[in-house]
Amino acid sequence: MTVMVDSPLTEGPERSSKLVGRAQGLYAVAAQQEVALLMVMNFAFMSGKFNGSSISVVGRNPILHAVREMPVLGGSGVFRYGRGYALARTVWVDAKTGSGIVEYNVSVLHL
């Protein structure tokens, strides 16, 4: 199963939190022994000081783990030559619909 996403990217996990961009990419089931996804995601910023810039995260996402670490493999604009990591933590999920809120704490070194 593969799912394309184009989700709101906000400052915080609250539904009322300020929109700063879009999380755009795909998830694909990528494991046989546990629930893990291949994640290919761009965090595209569309407001504020990072407007027009993006961060690219590509990696394995074992979604049942409390915290998942994935590499930042690059970026554009302010984040050109970006390298680092993203820590993902599920805040809320609806198992029936697949909808949820995931918090990303991202550390990036860039020029």
C-alpha positions in Angstrom: 0.0 0.0 0.0 1.3 3.5 -0.9 -0.4 6.7 0.2 0.3 10.2 -1.2 0.0 13.0 1.3 -0.4 16.8 1.1 -1.1 17.7 4.8 -1.0 20.9 6.8 2.4 21.8 8.4 1.7 23.8 11.5 3.8 25.3 14.4 2.2 23.0 16.9 0.0 19.9 17.2 -3.2 21.8 18.1 -5.7 22.0 15.3 -5.8 25.8 15.8 -2.0 26.1 15.4 -0.7 28.5 12.8 -0.2 27.0 9.3 3.4 27.4 8.1 3.4 25.1 5.0 2.6 21.7 3.7 3.9 18.2 4.4 4.0 16.6 0.9 5.2 13.2 -0.1 4.4 9.5 0.3 4.3 6.6 2.7 4.7 3.0 1.5 4.4 -0.2 3.6 8.0 -1.5 3.7 8.3 -4.3 6.3 7.1 -7.8 6.7 7.8 -8.4 10.4 6.5 -5.1 11.9 4.4 -2.1 10.9 7.0 0.2 9.3 6.8 2.6 6.4 9.2 4.0 3.9 8.6 7.8 4.2 9.6 10.3 1.5 8.4 13.7 2.7 9.1 17.3 1.9 8.3 19.9 4.5 7.5 22.9 2.2 7.4 26.2 4.1 4.9 28.8 2.7 5.1 31.6 5.2 7.4 33.4 7.6 11.2 33.5 7.4 11.4 30.1 5.8 8.9 30.9 3.0 9.9 29.2 -0.2 12.3 26.8 1.5 11.9 23.1 2.1 13.4 20.2 4.1 13.5 16.6 2.6 13.1 13.6 5.0 13.6 10.1 3.6 13.7 7.0 5.7 12.2 4.1 7.6 9.3 5.0 9.9 8.3 2.2 12.4 5.0 3.8 13.3 4.3 1.8 16.4 7.5 3.1 18.1 6.9 6.0 20.5 9.7 8.1 18.8 11.1 7.5 15.3 14.3 8.9 13.9 14.6 9.6 10.2 17.4 11.4 8.3 17.1 14.9 6.7 18.8 14.4 3.3 18.6 17.9 2.0 16.6 21.0 1.5 16.1 24.1 -0.6 16.2 27.8 -0.1 17.4 28.6 3.4 18.0 24.8 4.0 20.2 24.3 0.9 22.8 21.6 1.6 20.8 20.7 4.7 21.7 17.6 6.7 20.3 16.4 10.0 17.5 14.3 11.5 13.8 14.3 12.3 12.3 12.8 15.4 8.6 11.9 14.9 6.1 11.3 17.7 2.4 10.4 17.1 0.2 12.8 19.1 -3.1 11.5 18.0 -4.4 8.9 15.5 -7.9 7.6 14.4 -7.4 3.9 13.5 -10.7 3.9 11.6 -9.9 6.7 9.2 -6.0 6.7 9.3 -6.1 10.4 10.1 -3.7 11.7 12.8 -1.3 14.3 14.1 2.4 13.6 14.1 4.9 16.0 15.8 8.3 16.4 14.1 11.3 17.8 16.0 13.8 18.5 13.2 17.5 19.4 13.6 19.2 20.7 10.4 22.7 21.9 9.7 22.8 24.1 6.6 24.8 26.9 4.9 
